[in-house]
Amino acid sequence: MRTRRNTGQRDSGLPRIDRVKHVRLDAGRVLIVSAGFEDRTLAWRDVISVTQPGRCIVLTYLPFDRRNRETDVAAAVTSAGLELRIVEFDRYQPESFELSLRSAIADARSVVVDASTMSKLALLLCLAVCDDLDLDLDVLYTEAQEYGPSKAELDAAVAAGDVHRPSVQVYTGVHGVMRVARLSSVAMQGQPTAAVAFMSFNEYLTQALVDAVYPSRLFLINGRPPRLTWREQATFMIHDQLVREWPLEDNPVRTDADGTVTYGRSTSTLWYAETVSLLFDLYWQIATDYRVLLAPTGSKMQTLGCYIARAAHPDIHIEYPTPKSFFDFYSTGIAESWRVRFGKFGSFVNRVRETERRRLIKSILA
């Protein structure tokens, strides 16, 4: 097992992501969770400690999926002594969610967002609302013990010469490419587009993006798990054909001493600061000549990094290829819980934005 070293956070100026066993929820602090179907949907019960009567907002998903644990989550909220409020998130029509969430937390002073089983687009919009309202923000994230597909399923697909079959995918298909006004940008319209996307176990997400926006350049970022490390090579293998369709300079590969071919651009699926740093570097390489389009198709913590990069550079345009649904083997079990403490989130974003502005000025004067 790879040593869990928080390499992505050193000297980044970004808050640490730390293991957490206990998060106190008192008056004025709102918990936001989602009613997903994974085991870790209810992992927050072992972390959250209610010290005073508080409130919990539960995101329920549309279209309806009978596997989603809405009843279990609602029961857990009320048994914890929290006031329950439901906010619907329609994965296919997400525009109304932001307004509903803003209304639900307008009187809050601080928020704890459990990203563990939250839709990536819903997570981005939760962060946007906390940014706009300058709320004190903690992001909570619990890992699964195992993620689909398994190593045995991947090995079987490799042996059969077919790593693209459904048995090694976690989505049943792609509904379409979603965009919302809050995360969109009209900057550089009419200019060629450079798309940045993350590898996953379904290359159809990236292909759907390419088919929708016709980018002139495509920059792929792989995920590097702190455990289950075989998955990094697996996601590269799945995207290998797509990588070969684009210039090597944009999607570098390397051959290790043992002859293994690996992808040259990756960030940790947990240490979100690595994603922020890489996205900033890519931005300064391409933003002068291209409209930058970002697709948060990676992990939840890579998605957190995407929001921070986009908040610092509002000319980045976000589009998200939305899965139709998920296979049952998406994840199982509950592993460690982590927390990032941002403080006043809007103020934090402004500091990051100012740091990037100074970086630009320094480069011009150099």
SEFIMAR-264648 format. One record per residue (C-alpha): residue number from 1; residue in three letters; x, y, z. Coordinates in nm, 3 decimals. Each point is the difference from the previous one (the first is absolute). Layout:
N
num; residuo; c1; c2; c3
NUM; ALA; X; Y; Z .
...
This chain:
366
num; residuo; c1; c2; c3
1; MET; 0.000; 0.000; 0.000 .
2; ARG; 0.128; 0.345; -0.087 .
3; THR; 0.089; 0.221; 0.295 .
4; ARG; -0.262; 0.266; 0.054 .
5; ARG; 0.211; 0.309; -0.023 .
6; ASN; -0.174; 0.334; -0.047 .
7; THR; 0.240; 0.108; -0.275 .
8; GLY; -0.249; 0.215; -0.186 .
9; GLN; -0.040; 0.244; 0.286 .
10; ARG; 0.354; 0.106; 0.078 .
11; ASP; 0.064; 0.369; -0.070 .
12; SER; -0.326; 0.030; -0.195 .
13; GLY; -0.161; 0.258; 0.225 .
14; LEU; -0.319; -0.208; -0.007 .
15; PRO; -0.164; -0.147; 0.312 .
16; ARG; 0.105; -0.353; 0.087 .
17; ILE; -0.220; -0.301; -0.041 .
18; ASP; 0.028; -0.196; 0.323 .
19; ARG; -0.140; -0.318; 0.145 .
20; VAL; -0.295; 0.075; 0.223 .
21; LYS; -0.188; -0.196; 0.265 .
22; HIS; -0.224; 0.270; 0.139 .
23; VAL; -0.177; 0.309; -0.142 .
24; ARG; -0.216; 0.205; 0.235 .
25; LEU; -0.331; 0.133; -0.128 .
26; ASP; -0.139; 0.284; 0.209 .
27; ALA; -0.260; 0.272; -0.046 .
28; GLY; 0.038; 0.193; -0.323 .
29; ARG; 0.202; -0.276; -0.165 .
30; VAL; -0.174; -0.189; -0.279 .
31; LEU; 0.087; -0.350; -0.118 .
32; ILE; -0.055; -0.079; -0.369 .
33; VAL; -0.012; -0.367; -0.099 .
34; SER; -0.130; -0.194; -0.299 .
35; ALA; -0.235; -0.297; -0.017 .
36; GLY; 0.216; -0.228; -0.213 .
37; PHE; 0.004; -0.378; -0.014 .
38; GLU; 0.357; -0.081; 0.107 .
39; ASP; 0.088; -0.140; 0.343 .
40; ARG; 0.183; 0.321; 0.091 .
41; THR; -0.317; 0.205; -0.052 .
42; LEU; -0.055; -0.019; 0.377 .
43; ALA; 0.365; 0.011; 0.109 .
44; TRP; -0.053; 0.356; 0.129 .
45; ARG; -0.192; -0.145; 0.298 .
46; ASP; 0.328; -0.128; 0.146 .
47; VAL; 0.171; 0.340; -0.040 .
48; ILE; -0.262; 0.267; 0.070 .
49; SER; -0.069; 0.087; 0.364 .
50; VAL; -0.312; 0.210; 0.060 .
51; THR; 0.059; 0.225; 0.302 .
52; GLN; -0.298; 0.233; -0.052 .
53; PRO; -0.319; -0.021; -0.206 .
54; GLY; 0.104; 0.046; -0.362 .
55; ARG; -0.104; -0.057; -0.356 .
56; CYS; 0.081; -0.248; -0.274 .
57; ILE; -0.071; 0.050; -0.368 .
58; VAL; -0.037; -0.326; -0.191 .
59; LEU; 0.051; 0.000; -0.375 .
60; THR; -0.239; -0.243; -0.168 .
61; TYR; 0.063; -0.094; -0.360 .
62; LEU; -0.212; 0.015; -0.311 .
63; PRO; -0.061; -0.200; -0.211 .
64; PHE; -0.118; -0.234; 0.276 .
65; ASP; 0.213; -0.306; 0.075 .
66; ARG; -0.151; -0.257; 0.237 .
67; ARG; 0.349; -0.085; 0.130 .
68; ASN; 0.054; 0.347; 0.148 .
69; ARG; -0.031; -0.011; 0.378 .
70; GLU; -0.233; 0.292; 0.054 .
71; THR; -0.197; -0.165; 0.281 .
72; ASP; 0.315; -0.115; 0.182 .
73; VAL; 0.162; 0.343; -0.024 .
74; ALA; -0.315; 0.180; 0.119 .
75; ALA; -0.028; -0.237; 0.298 .
76; ALA; 0.367; 0.052; 0.089 .
77; VAL; -0.043; 0.378; -0.012 .
78; THR; -0.301; 0.008; 0.228 .
79; SER; 0.149; -0.253; 0.243 .
80; ALA; 0.306; 0.225; 0.029 .
81; GLY; -0.229; 0.281; 0.118 .
82; LEU; 0.038; 0.207; -0.316 .
83; GLU; -0.269; 0.191; -0.183 .
84; LEU; -0.046; -0.159; -0.343 .
85; ARG; -0.034; 0.196; -0.320 .
86; ILE; -0.015; -0.162; -0.344 .
87; VAL; 0.150; 0.168; -0.308 .
88; GLU; -0.040; -0.178; -0.333 .
89; PHE; 0.284; -0.023; -0.250 .
90; ASP; -0.102; -0.096; -0.351 .
91; ARG; 0.310; -0.137; -0.170 .
92; TYR; -0.148; 0.070; -0.342 .
93; GLN; -0.141; 0.348; 0.080 .
94; PRO; 0.229; 0.140; 0.270 .
95; GLU; -0.062; 0.375; -0.041 .
96; SER; -0.265; 0.035; 0.274 .
97; PHE; 0.212; -0.172; 0.265 .
98; GLU; 0.224; 0.298; 0.072 .
99; LEU; -0.294; 0.230; 0.082 .
100; SER; -0.164; -0.264; 0.222 .
101; LEU; 0.321; -0.062; 0.192 .
102; ARG; 0.071; 0.370; 0.039 .
103; SER; -0.343; 0.049; 0.156 .
104; ALA; 0.053; -0.297; 0.234 .
105; ILE; 0.330; 0.126; 0.145 .
106; ALA; -0.040; 0.377; -0.029 .
107; ASP; -0.018; 0.039; 0.380 .
108; ALA; 0.288; -0.237; 0.079 .
109; ARG; 0.333; 0.118; 0.135 .
110; SER; 0.193; -0.313; -0.092 .
111; VAL; -0.046; -0.314; -0.207 .
112; VAL; 0.136; -0.355; 0.001 .
113; VAL; -0.029; -0.155; -0.348 .
114; ASP; 0.031; -0.379; -0.015 .
115; ALA; 0.136; -0.062; -0.350 .
116; SER; 0.026; -0.378; 0.041 .
117; THR; -0.293; -0.109; -0.216 .
118; MET; -0.098; 0.336; -0.145 .
119; SER; -0.036; 0.057; -0.373 .
120; LYS; 0.308; 0.187; -0.124 .
121; LEU; -0.215; 0.270; -0.160 .
122; ALA; -0.202; 0.034; 0.321 .
123; LEU; 0.326; 0.031; 0.194 .
124; LEU; 0.120; 0.278; -0.230 .
125; LEU; -0.326; 0.189; 0.050 .
126; CYS; 0.011; -0.048; 0.379 .
127; LEU; 0.348; 0.151; -0.002 .
128; ALA; -0.117; 0.286; -0.221 .
129; VAL; -0.280; 0.091; 0.242 .
130; CYS; 0.237; -0.013; 0.300 .
131; ASP; 0.241; 0.218; -0.198 .
132; ASP; -0.266; 0.259; -0.086 .
133; LEU; -0.131; 0.014; 0.359 .
134; ASP; 0.352; -0.007; 0.150 .
135; LEU; -0.100; -0.275; 0.241 .
136; ASP; 0.243; -0.174; 0.231 .
137; LEU; 0.052; -0.330; -0.182 .
138; ASP; 0.118; -0.348; 0.091 .
139; VAL; 0.007; -0.266; -0.273 .
140; LEU; -0.039; -0.352; 0.136 .
141; TYR; 0.097; -0.303; -0.208 .
142; THR; -0.013; -0.370; 0.087 .
143; GLU; 0.175; -0.252; -0.220 .
144; ALA; -0.156; -0.331; -0.099 .
145; GLN; 0.180; -0.320; 0.094 .
146; GLU; -0.025; -0.136; -0.354 .
147; TYR; -0.089; 0.160; -0.332 .
148; GLY; -0.138; -0.166; -0.310 .
149; PRO; 0.116; -0.161; -0.212 .
150; SER; 0.214; -0.245; 0.195 .
151; LYS; 0.355; -0.096; -0.096 .
152; ALA; -0.128; -0.347; -0.096 .
153; GLU; -0.258; 0.152; -0.236 .
154; LEU; 0.264; 0.217; -0.161 .
155; ASP; 0.240; -0.292; -0.040 .
156; ALA; -0.274; -0.205; -0.166 .
157; ALA; -0.073; 0.283; -0.242 .
158; VAL; 0.369; 0.036; -0.084 .
159; ALA; 0.030; -0.375; -0.058 .
160; ALA; -0.297; 0.017; -0.236 .
161; GLY; 0.153; 0.297; -0.183 .
162; ASP; -0.292; 0.225; 0.085 .
163; VAL; 0.045; 0.261; 0.272 .
164; HIS; -0.293; 0.205; -0.135 .
165; ARG; -0.278; -0.244; 0.078 .
166; PRO; -0.264; 0.089; 0.265 .
167; SER; 0.152; -0.234; 0.261 .
168; VAL; 0.282; 0.248; 0.061 .
169; GLN; -0.215; 0.314; -0.018 .
170; VAL; -0.186; 0.159; 0.289 .
171; TYR; -0.257; 0.191; -0.209 .
172; THR; -0.277; -0.139; -0.220 .
173; GLY; 0.050; 0.271; -0.261 .
174; VAL; 0.013; 0.375; -0.053 .
175; HIS; -0.315; 0.212; 0.007 .
176; GLY; 0.160; 0.313; -0.140 .
177; VAL; 0.237; 0.286; 0.072 .
178; MET; -0.144; 0.235; 0.264 .
179; ARG; 0.081; 0.366; 0.057 .
180; VAL; -0.141; 0.248; 0.253 .
181; ALA; 0.013; 0.377; -0.012 .
182; ARG; 0.188; 0.037; 0.331 .
183; LEU; 0.295; -0.202; -0.131 .
184; SER; -0.005; 0.122; -0.360 .
185; SER; 0.205; 0.266; -0.169 .
186; VAL; -0.037; 0.196; -0.323 .
187; ALA; 0.367; 0.100; 0.000 .
188; MET; 0.192; -0.076; -0.320 .
189; GLN; -0.313; -0.115; -0.186 .
190; GLY; 0.085; -0.042; -0.364 .
191; GLN; 0.353; -0.108; 0.087 .
192; PRO; 0.118; -0.361; -0.025 .
193; THR; -0.071; -0.209; 0.309 .
194; ALA; 0.246; -0.190; 0.216 .
195; ALA; -0.184; -0.262; 0.208 .
196; VAL; 0.136; -0.138; 0.327 .
197; ALA; -0.156; -0.323; 0.131 .
198; PHE; 0.077; -0.276; 0.248 .
199; MET; 0.036; -0.371; -0.069 .
200; SER; -0.244; -0.243; 0.156 .
201; PHE; -0.122; -0.355; -0.055 .
202; ASN; -0.223; 0.117; -0.283 .
203; GLU; 0.173; 0.173; -0.289 .
204; TYR; -0.345; 0.065; -0.148 .
205; LEU; -0.029; 0.299; 0.234 .
206; THR; 0.301; 0.160; -0.164 .
207; GLN; -0.110; -0.105; -0.347 .
208; ALA; -0.342; 0.156; 0.060 .
209; LEU; 0.172; 0.325; 0.094 .
210; VAL; 0.218; -0.007; -0.311 .
211; ASP; -0.303; -0.070; -0.221 .
212; ALA; -0.193; 0.289; 0.157 .
213; VAL; 0.260; 0.277; -0.002 .
214; TYR; 0.246; -0.099; -0.277 .
215; PRO; 0.312; 0.128; 0.180 .
216; SER; 0.314; 0.092; -0.190 .
217; ARG; 0.209; -0.143; 0.282 .
218; LEU; -0.073; -0.256; 0.270 .
219; PHE; 0.194; -0.026; 0.325 .
220; LEU; -0.072; -0.312; 0.206 .
221; ILE; 0.081; -0.038; 0.370 .
222; ASN; 0.019; -0.343; 0.158 .
223; GLY; -0.086; -0.080; 0.362 .
224; ARG; 0.257; -0.137; 0.243 .
225; PRO; -0.172; -0.174; 0.293 .
226; PRO; 0.189; -0.007; 0.332 .
227; ARG; -0.100; -0.368; 0.025 .
228; LEU; -0.136; -0.248; -0.256 .
229; THR; 0.286; 0.139; -0.208 .
230; TRP; -0.059; -0.244; -0.288 .
231; ARG; -0.292; 0.220; -0.104 .
232; GLU; 0.226; 0.274; -0.135 .
233; GLN; 0.147; -0.230; -0.265 .
234; ALA; -0.345; -0.143; -0.069 .
235; THR; -0.161; 0.336; -0.080 .
236; PHE; 0.291; 0.086; -0.228 .
237; MET; -0.044; -0.334; -0.178 .
238; ILE; -0.369; 0.076; -0.056 .
239; HIS; 0.085; 0.343; -0.146 .
240; ASP; 0.305; -0.114; -0.195 .
241; GLN; -0.175; 0.004; -0.337 .
242; LEU; -0.142; 0.348; 0.061 .
243; VAL; 0.343; 0.125; 0.112 .
244; ARG; 0.154; -0.121; -0.326 .
245; GLU; -0.247; 0.209; -0.200 .
246; TRP; 0.146; 0.325; 0.137 .
247; PRO; 0.350; 0.149; -0.019 .
248; LEU; 0.256; -0.154; 0.234 .
249; GLU; 0.105; 0.346; 0.119 .
250; ASP; -0.347; 0.052; 0.149 .
251; ASN; -0.033; -0.349; 0.145 .
252; PRO; 0.348; -0.127; 0.092 .
253; VAL; 0.076; -0.366; 0.065 .
254; ARG; 0.317; -0.153; 0.139 .
255; THR; 0.159; -0.342; -0.014 .
256; ASP; 0.138; -0.125; 0.330 .
257; ALA; 0.317; -0.207; 0.034 .
258; ASP; -0.203; -0.323; 0.000 .
259; GLY; -0.169; 0.095; -0.327 .
260; THR; -0.328; 0.103; 0.160 .
261; VAL; -0.166; 0.290; -0.180 .
262; THR; -0.164; 0.248; 0.237 .
263; TYR; -0.172; 0.334; -0.037 .
264; GLY; 0.208; 0.302; 0.084 .
265; ARG; -0.262; 0.236; 0.147 .
266; SER; -0.185; -0.098; 0.317 .
267; THR; -0.113; 0.140; 0.332 .
268; SER; -0.100; -0.166; 0.325 .
269; THR; -0.364; -0.099; 0.025 .
270; LEU; 0.012; 0.117; 0.364 .
271; TRP; 0.252; 0.284; 0.041 .
272; TYR; -0.203; 0.266; -0.179 .
273; ALA; 0.284; 0.255; 0.005 .
274; GLU; 0.184; -0.198; -0.268 .
275; THR; -0.294; 0.050; -0.235 .
276; VAL; -0.013; 0.373; 0.072 .
277; SER; 0.372; 0.037; -0.071 .
278; LEU; -0.014; -0.196; -0.326 .
279; LEU; -0.308; 0.184; -0.125 .
280; PHE; 0.165; 0.334; 0.070 .
281; ASP; 0.307; -0.108; -0.195 .
282; LEU; -0.212; -0.117; -0.293 .
283; TYR; -0.204; 0.319; 0.009 .
284; TRP; 0.305; 0.223; -0.041 .
285; GLN; 0.120; -0.218; -0.288 .
286; ILE; -0.318; 0.022; -0.206 .
287; ALA; -0.229; 0.284; 0.113 .
288; THR; 0.158; 0.266; -0.221 .
289; ASP; -0.085; -0.178; -0.324 .
290; TYR; -0.289; -0.230; 0.091 .
291; ARG; -0.333; 0.000; 0.172 .
292; VAL; 0.055; -0.229; 0.299 .
293; LEU; -0.270; -0.261; 0.058 .
294; LEU; 0.022; -0.216; 0.312 .
295; ALA; -0.186; -0.329; 0.051 .
296; PRO; 0.011; -0.127; 0.363 .
297; THR; -0.020; -0.370; -0.088 .
298; GLY; 0.247; -0.119; 0.266 .
299; SER; -0.033; -0.065; 0.373 .
300; LYS; -0.194; 0.213; 0.250 .
301; MET; 0.317; 0.159; 0.133 .
302; GLN; 0.126; 0.067; -0.352 .
303; THR; -0.338; 0.168; -0.052 .
304; LEU; 0.065; 0.217; 0.305 .
305; GLY; 0.328; 0.101; -0.165 .
306; CYS; -0.190; 0.081; -0.319 .
307; TYR; -0.230; 0.240; 0.183 .
308; ILE; 0.289; 0.189; 0.158 .
309; ALA; 0.182; 0.031; -0.334 .
310; ARG; -0.314; 0.121; -0.171 .
311; ALA; -0.084; 0.244; 0.281 .
312; ALA; 0.348; 0.151; -0.032 .
313; HIS; -0.040; 0.026; -0.379 .
314; PRO; -0.368; 0.069; -0.080 .
315; ASP; 0.072; -0.010; -0.372 .
316; ILE; 0.027; -0.381; 0.031 .
317; HIS; -0.320; -0.156; -0.132 .
318; ILE; -0.125; -0.318; 0.168 .
319; GLU; -0.196; -0.271; -0.178 .
320; TYR; -0.079; -0.336; 0.155 .
321; PRO; -0.077; -0.323; -0.189 .
322; THR; -0.283; -0.145; 0.210 .
323; PRO; -0.034; -0.378; 0.039 .
324; LYS; -0.341; -0.157; -0.058 .
325; SER; 0.032; -0.211; 0.314 .
326; PHE; 0.246; -0.211; 0.197 .
327; PHE; 0.060; -0.371; 0.027 .
328; ASP; -0.052; -0.163; 0.340 .
329; PHE; 0.371; -0.068; 0.046 .
330; TYR; 0.092; 0.371; 0.004 .
331; SER; 0.146; -0.028; 0.353 .
332; THR; -0.033; -0.204; 0.318 .
333; GLY; 0.102; 0.041; 0.361 .
334; ILE; 0.117; 0.298; 0.203 .
335; ALA; 0.363; 0.099; 0.044 .
336; GLU; 0.157; 0.316; 0.145 .
337; SER; -0.166; 0.339; 0.035 .
338; TRP; 0.175; 0.326; -0.091 .
339; ARG; -0.071; 0.368; 0.044 .
340; VAL; 0.114; 0.326; -0.160 .
341; ARG; -0.062; 0.314; 0.208 .
342; PHE; -0.016; 0.310; -0.222 .
343; GLY; -0.132; 0.259; 0.244 .
344; LYS; -0.195; 0.274; -0.179 .
345; PHE; -0.014; -0.157; -0.344 .
346; GLY; -0.064; 0.314; -0.203 .
347; SER; 0.290; 0.175; 0.172 .
348; PHE; 0.220; -0.303; -0.064 .
349; VAL; -0.087; 0.003; -0.371 .
350; ASN; 0.080; 0.371; -0.019 .
351; ARG; 0.344; -0.064; 0.151 .
352; VAL; 0.071; -0.274; -0.254 .
353; ARG; -0.117; 0.227; -0.281 .
354; GLU; 0.227; 0.280; 0.120 .
355; THR; 0.296; -0.239; 0.019 .
356; GLU; -0.062; -0.101; -0.361 .
357; ARG; -0.026; 0.367; -0.103 .
358; ARG; 0.337; 0.070; 0.159 .
359; ARG; 0.140; -0.304; -0.179 .
360; LEU; -0.108; 0.153; -0.332 .
361; ILE; 0.151; 0.339; 0.083 .
362; LYS; 0.326; -0.164; 0.106 .
363; SER; 0.019; -0.195; -0.328 .
364; ILE; -0.060; 0.316; -0.203 .
365; LEU; 0.272; 0.190; 0.183 .
366; ALA; 0.251; -0.287; -0.009 .
